[in-house]
Amino acid sequence: MPRSVTHAYLLHGLGMAVSSDHPAVLAALHARLRHVPTPGPGPLDVRFEFCGVSERYQHRVAPPRGAARPVYDPPVGEVVYVDRTDQLYINYDDRVRVLCDLGQGQVRVSFLQSEVDNLWLLSHPMFTLPLVELFKRRARYSLHAAALCTNGKGLLVPGPSGAGKSTLALALVRAGWGFLGDDLCWLTWGQEGLQVLAFPDEVDVTAEAVGWFPELQPWLAQPHAHGWVKHQIWVEAVYDAEIVWACPPAVLVFPQIAQTATSVVTPLAQEDALLELVPNVLLTEPAASQAHLDVLGALVRASKCYRLQMGRNVATLPALLREVVA
């Protein structure tokens, strides 16, 4: 049996350990956390353990005891929460099982060794979903959004996959905006009020999106990593982008792809913006879930809110949005 190896990180004040007995899984997780510093001496707040097994009957994670209720509707499998034990359980077609003890900060992931080829599954949804719930209990509240910064002000771009978040993020980064993340950030309260906290992951884009940026054409020739259906772009490597770890929010922009020549920004009512953000909250433990809803409400009140119809003039987006943020 391979020996388990542990990497430690300090992400926004929380110490985190990630262990695995498969080097490829650990490397994929480390790629997501490559900018995160290592912690000093002291206790760790969050621990992940990824364990490979040969057969389903060998899984090292068993379903939790007690009544479980669904809190998310994944394309495959189930995501359920047990109120009595404060545990989150994920079962991906019995190929991957995840048990997250939210109060204790412990996560165990048991996966079939055949899934090692699906590194996106193991290093993204099977890691991200427990991570955002663990951070939620520690007053860091997740937002599914790209996050950029200009002149010390944060621009957040929430939206589902395919809405144009990554295309917009690349357009802004190549124009010199600071980068907090492409798909995930956190909100928390600091001494100066509400803050956006970074998660500077790779940018995953389609071949069509890469086509808007000539400097990214060489990336089209590179094969996809195992499990990825999109191209991975490291913005710091391509654009020498500045990683901004925290900034105050100023603007919320909800993008939609439009088959038009030009892009149009229109104001969005705060109540409509909040309704679009509510799906970010998993209704697990009531107090933590209410705190997540409260911080989303505070975000909307602190921000100017807009709808963006993204046309084909991608190169003009930085100037258009700089005016909005100013």
C-alpha positions as CSV (number, residue, x, y, z in Angstrom):
1,M,0.0,0.0,0.0
2,P,1.4,3.4,-0.9
3,R,2.5,5.6,1.9
4,S,0.3,8.6,2.6
5,V,1.9,12.1,2.2
6,T,0.7,15.3,3.8
7,H,0.9,18.9,2.6
8,A,0.0,21.8,4.9
9,Y,-1.4,25.2,4.0
10,L,-2.5,28.4,5.6
11,L,-5.5,29.8,3.8
12,H,-7.0,33.0,5.1
13,G,-5.9,32.3,8.6
14,L,-7.0,28.7,8.7
15,G,-4.5,25.9,8.9
16,M,-5.3,23.0,6.5
17,A,-3.7,19.6,6.0
18,V,-4.2,17.6,2.8
19,S,-3.1,13.9,2.7
20,S,-3.2,11.2,0.1
21,D,-1.7,7.9,-0.7
22,H,-1.8,8.7,-4.4
23,P,0.9,11.2,-5.6
24,A,-1.2,12.3,-8.7
25,V,-4.2,13.2,-6.5
26,L,-2.0,15.2,-4.1
27,A,-0.3,17.0,-7.0
28,A,-3.7,18.0,-8.5
29,L,-4.8,19.4,-5.1
30,H,-1.5,21.2,-4.7
31,A,-1.9,22.8,-8.1
32,R,-5.1,24.4,-6.8
33,L,-3.3,25.5,-3.6
34,R,0.0,26.4,-5.1
35,H,-0.2,30.1,-4.1
36,V,-1.2,29.3,-0.5
37,P,1.6,29.6,2.1
38,T,2.5,26.9,4.6
39,P,1.4,27.4,8.2
40,G,3.7,27.9,11.1
41,P,3.6,25.8,14.3
42,G,0.2,25.3,15.8
43,P,-3.0,23.3,15.5
44,L,-4.7,22.8,12.1
45,D,-8.3,23.8,11.6
46,V,-9.2,21.6,8.7
47,R,-7.9,18.1,7.6
48,F,-8.5,16.3,4.3
49,E,-7.6,12.6,3.7
50,F,-7.9,11.0,0.3
51,C,-7.7,7.2,0.3
52,G,-7.6,5.0,-2.7
53,V,-9.3,1.5,-2.7
54,S,-9.3,-1.3,-5.3
55,E,-13.0,-2.3,-5.0
56,R,-16.2,-0.7,-3.8
57,Y,-16.5,-3.1,-0.8
58,Q,-13.2,-1.7,0.5
59,H,-14.4,1.9,0.8
60,R,-13.1,3.5,3.9
61,V,-16.1,5.8,4.2
62,A,-19.5,4.5,5.3
63,P,-22.7,6.4,5.1
64,P,-23.5,8.4,8.2
65,R,-26.0,7.1,10.7
66,G,-29.2,8.9,11.3
67,A,-31.8,10.7,9.1
68,A,-30.1,12.4,6.1
69,R,-31.7,15.1,4.0
70,P,-30.5,16.2,0.5
71,V,-28.9,19.7,0.4
72,Y,-27.7,19.7,-3.2
73,D,-28.8,18.0,-6.4
74,P,-25.6,16.8,-8.2
75,P,-25.7,15.4,-11.8
76,V,-24.6,12.0,-10.3
77,G,-25.1,10.6,-6.8
78,E,-26.2,12.4,-3.7
79,V,-25.1,15.2,-1.3
80,V,-26.9,14.8,2.0
81,Y,-26.6,16.3,5.5
82,V,-27.3,14.7,8.9
83,D,-28.5,17.3,11.4
84,R,-27.9,15.1,14.4
85,T,-24.2,14.5,13.8
86,D,-23.5,17.7,11.8
87,Q,-22.0,15.6,8.9
88,L,-22.1,16.2,5.1
89,Y,-22.0,13.0,3.0
90,I,-21.3,12.8,-0.8
91,N,-21.6,9.6,-2.8
92,Y,-20.6,9.8,-6.5
93,D,-22.1,6.6,-8.0
94,D,-20.3,4.7,-5.3
95,R,-17.0,5.4,-7.1
96,V,-16.2,8.2,-4.6
97,R,-17.5,8.7,-1.1
98,V,-16.9,11.7,1.1
99,L,-17.7,12.1,4.8
100,C,-17.2,15.6,6.2
101,D,-17.4,16.1,10.0
102,L,-18.1,19.8,9.8
103,G,-17.7,20.6,13.5
104,Q,-14.4,18.8,13.9
105,G,-13.0,20.0,10.5
106,Q,-12.3,16.4,9.3
107,V,-12.9,15.2,5.8
108,R,-12.3,11.6,4.5
109,V,-12.5,10.9,0.8
110,S,-12.5,7.2,-0.3
111,F,-12.2,6.6,-4.1
112,L,-11.8,3.7,-6.4
113,Q,-8.2,3.7,-7.7
114,S,-9.6,3.7,-11.3
115,E,-10.8,7.3,-10.5
116,V,-7.2,8.5,-10.3
117,D,-7.5,9.2,-14.0
118,N,-10.4,11.6,-13.2
119,L,-8.3,14.2,-11.3
120,W,-10.8,17.0,-12.0
121,L,-13.5,15.1,-10.0
122,L,-11.2,14.4,-7.0
123,S,-9.5,17.7,-6.9
124,H,-12.4,19.9,-7.7
125,P,-16.0,19.0,-6.7
126,M,-15.0,16.3,-4.1
127,F,-12.6,18.8,-2.5
128,T,-14.4,22.1,-3.1
129,L,-17.8,21.2,-1.7
130,P,-16.5,20.1,1.7
131,L,-14.0,23.0,1.8
132,V,-16.7,25.7,1.4
133,E,-18.9,24.0,4.1
134,L,-15.9,23.8,6.5
135,F,-15.0,27.4,5.9
136,K,-18.6,28.5,6.3
137,R,-18.4,27.2,9.9
138,R,-15.4,29.3,10.4
139,A,-16.9,32.6,9.2
140,R,-15.6,32.5,5.6
141,Y,-18.6,32.3,3.3
142,S,-18.3,31.0,-0.3
143,L,-19.4,32.7,-3.5
144,H,-19.4,30.9,-6.9
145,A,-17.9,33.8,-8.8
146,A,-14.9,35.2,-10.6
147,A,-13.3,38.0,-8.5
148,L,-11.1,40.8,-9.9
149,C,-9.7,44.0,-8.4
150,T,-8.9,47.5,-9.8
151,N,-7.8,50.5,-7.8
152,G,-8.4,48.6,-4.6
153,K,-12.0,47.8,-5.4
154,G,-13.5,44.4,-6.0
155,L,-15.5,43.3,-9.0
156,L,-17.4,40.0,-8.4
157,V,-18.8,38.1,-11.4
158,P,-21.3,35.4,-10.1
159,G,-22.9,32.9,-12.3
160,P,-23.3,29.3,-13.4
161,S,-20.9,27.5,-15.7
162,G,-21.3,28.8,-19.2
163,A,-22.3,32.3,-18.2
164,G,-19.0,33.9,-19.3
165,K,-17.2,34.3,-16.0
166,S,-13.9,32.9,-17.3
167,T,-13.9,34.8,-20.5
168,L,-14.6,38.0,-18.6
169,A,-11.9,37.2,-16.0
170,L,-9.3,36.7,-18.7
171,A,-10.2,39.9,-20.4
172,L,-9.8,41.9,-17.2
173,V,-6.6,40.1,-16.1
174,R,-4.9,40.7,-19.5
175,A,-5.8,44.4,-19.1
176,G,-3.9,44.6,-15.8
177,W,-6.7,43.9,-13.2
178,G,-5.7,42.1,-10.0
179,F,-6.8,38.4,-9.8
180,L,-8.6,36.8,-6.8
181,G,-10.1,33.8,-8.5
182,D,-12.0,32.5,-11.5
183,D,-14.7,30.4,-9.9
184,L,-14.6,30.7,-6.1
185,C,-14.0,33.4,-3.5
186,W,-15.0,33.9,0.1
187,L,-16.7,36.7,2.0
188,T,-15.9,37.6,5.6
189,W,-16.0,40.5,8.0
190,G,-12.8,42.3,8.7
191,Q,-11.7,45.4,10.7
192,E,-12.6,47.5,7.6
193,G,-16.0,45.9,7.0
194,L,-16.9,43.2,4.4
195,Q,-14.0,41.7,2.5
196,V,-13.6,39.4,-0.5
197,L,-11.0,36.7,0.0
198,A,-9.2,35.1,-2.9
199,F,-8.9,31.6,-4.1
200,P,-6.5,32.0,-7.1
201,D,-7.2,28.8,-8.9
202,E,-6.5,28.0,-12.6
203,V,-8.9,29.4,-15.2
204,D,-10.8,26.7,-17.0
205,V,-11.9,27.8,-20.5
206,T,-13.4,26.3,-23.6
207,A,-11.6,26.3,-27.0
208,E,-14.2,29.0,-28.1
209,A,-13.2,31.2,-25.2
210,V,-9.5,30.8,-25.9
211,G,-10.2,31.9,-29.4
212,W,-10.9,35.4,-28.2
213,F,-7.3,35.8,-26.9
214,P,-4.5,35.2,-29.6
215,E,-1.8,34.8,-26.9
216,L,-3.6,31.7,-25.6
217,Q,-3.6,29.8,-28.9
218,P,-0.6,27.6,-27.9
219,W,-2.8,26.3,-25.0
220,L,-5.2,24.8,-27.6
221,A,-2.5,22.4,-28.8
222,Q,-1.9,21.1,-25.3
223,P,-3.8,17.9,-24.3
224,H,-6.4,18.2,-21.5
225,A,-5.4,17.0,-18.1
226,H,-7.0,13.8,-16.9
227,G,-10.7,14.5,-16.2
228,W,-10.7,18.0,-17.6
229,V,-13.0,19.0,-20.5
230,K,-11.7,22.5,-20.7
231,H,-8.3,24.1,-21.1
232,Q,-6.4,25.1,-17.9
233,I,-4.9,28.6,-18.0
234,W,-2.6,29.8,-15.3
235,V,-3.0,33.6,-15.4
236,E,0.2,34.3,-13.5
237,A,2.2,32.4,-16.1
238,V,0.5,34.0,-19.2
239,Y,-0.1,37.6,-18.0
240,D,2.2,37.9,-14.9
241,A,-1.1,38.7,-13.1
242,E,-1.0,40.2,-9.6
243,I,-2.7,37.9,-7.0
244,V,-4.8,40.1,-4.7
245,W,-5.6,38.2,-1.5
246,A,-8.3,40.5,-0.1
247,C,-10.2,43.6,-1.1
248,P,-13.6,45.3,-0.3
249,P,-16.4,44.5,-2.7
250,A,-17.7,47.3,-4.9
251,V,-19.6,45.9,-7.9
252,L,-21.5,42.8,-8.7
253,V,-21.8,41.9,-12.4
254,F,-24.1,39.1,-13.6
255,P,-23.0,38.1,-17.1
256,Q,-24.9,36.5,-19.9
257,I,-23.5,35.5,-23.3
258,A,-25.2,37.5,-26.0
259,Q,-25.0,37.0,-29.8
260,T,-24.5,40.7,-30.4
261,A,-21.6,42.8,-31.6
262,T,-21.4,45.0,-28.5
263,S,-21.7,44.4,-24.8
264,V,-24.3,46.2,-22.7
265,V,-24.4,46.9,-18.9
266,T,-27.7,47.6,-17.3
267,P,-28.5,48.2,-13.6
268,L,-29.9,45.3,-11.6
269,A,-32.2,45.7,-8.6
270,Q,-30.6,44.6,-5.3
271,E,-33.5,42.2,-4.5
272,D,-33.0,40.5,-7.9
273,A,-29.2,40.3,-7.3
274,L,-29.8,38.6,-4.0
275,L,-32.2,36.1,-5.5
276,E,-29.4,35.0,-7.9
277,L,-26.9,34.6,-5.1
278,V,-29.1,32.5,-2.7
279,P,-28.2,29.2,-4.4
280,N,-24.7,29.7,-3.1
281,V,-26.0,28.6,0.4
282,L,-26.3,24.9,1.3
283,L,-29.0,24.6,3.9
284,T,-27.0,22.6,6.4
285,E,-26.7,23.7,10.0
286,P,-29.2,26.5,10.5
287,A,-27.1,29.1,12.3
288,A,-24.2,28.9,9.8
289,S,-26.5,28.8,6.8
290,Q,-28.3,31.9,8.1
291,A,-25.0,33.7,8.6
292,H,-24.1,32.8,4.9
293,L,-27.4,34.3,3.8
294,D,-26.8,37.4,5.9
295,V,-23.4,38.0,4.4
296,L,-24.8,37.7,0.9
297,G,-27.4,40.3,1.8
298,A,-24.6,42.6,3.1
299,L,-22.7,42.1,-0.1
300,V,-25.6,43.2,-2.2
301,R,-26.2,46.3,-0.1
302,A,-22.5,47.2,-0.3
303,S,-22.3,46.8,-4.1
304,K,-23.5,48.3,-7.2
305,C,-25.3,45.6,-9.1
306,Y,-25.5,45.1,-12.9
307,R,-26.5,42.7,-15.6
308,L,-23.9,42.3,-18.4
309,Q,-24.9,41.2,-21.9
310,M,-21.6,40.0,-23.2
311,G,-21.2,40.6,-26.9
312,R,-18.4,39.8,-29.3
313,N,-16.3,42.9,-28.4
314,V,-14.4,41.2,-25.6
315,A,-11.5,43.6,-25.9
316,T,-13.7,46.5,-24.8
317,L,-14.9,44.9,-21.6
318,P,-12.1,46.2,-19.3
319,A,-12.8,49.8,-20.3
320,L,-16.6,49.3,-20.0
321,L,-16.3,47.8,-16.5
322,R,-13.7,50.2,-15.3
323,E,-16.3,52.9,-15.7
324,V,-18.8,50.9,-13.7
325,V,-16.3,50.3,-10.8
326,A,-15.1,53.9,-10.7
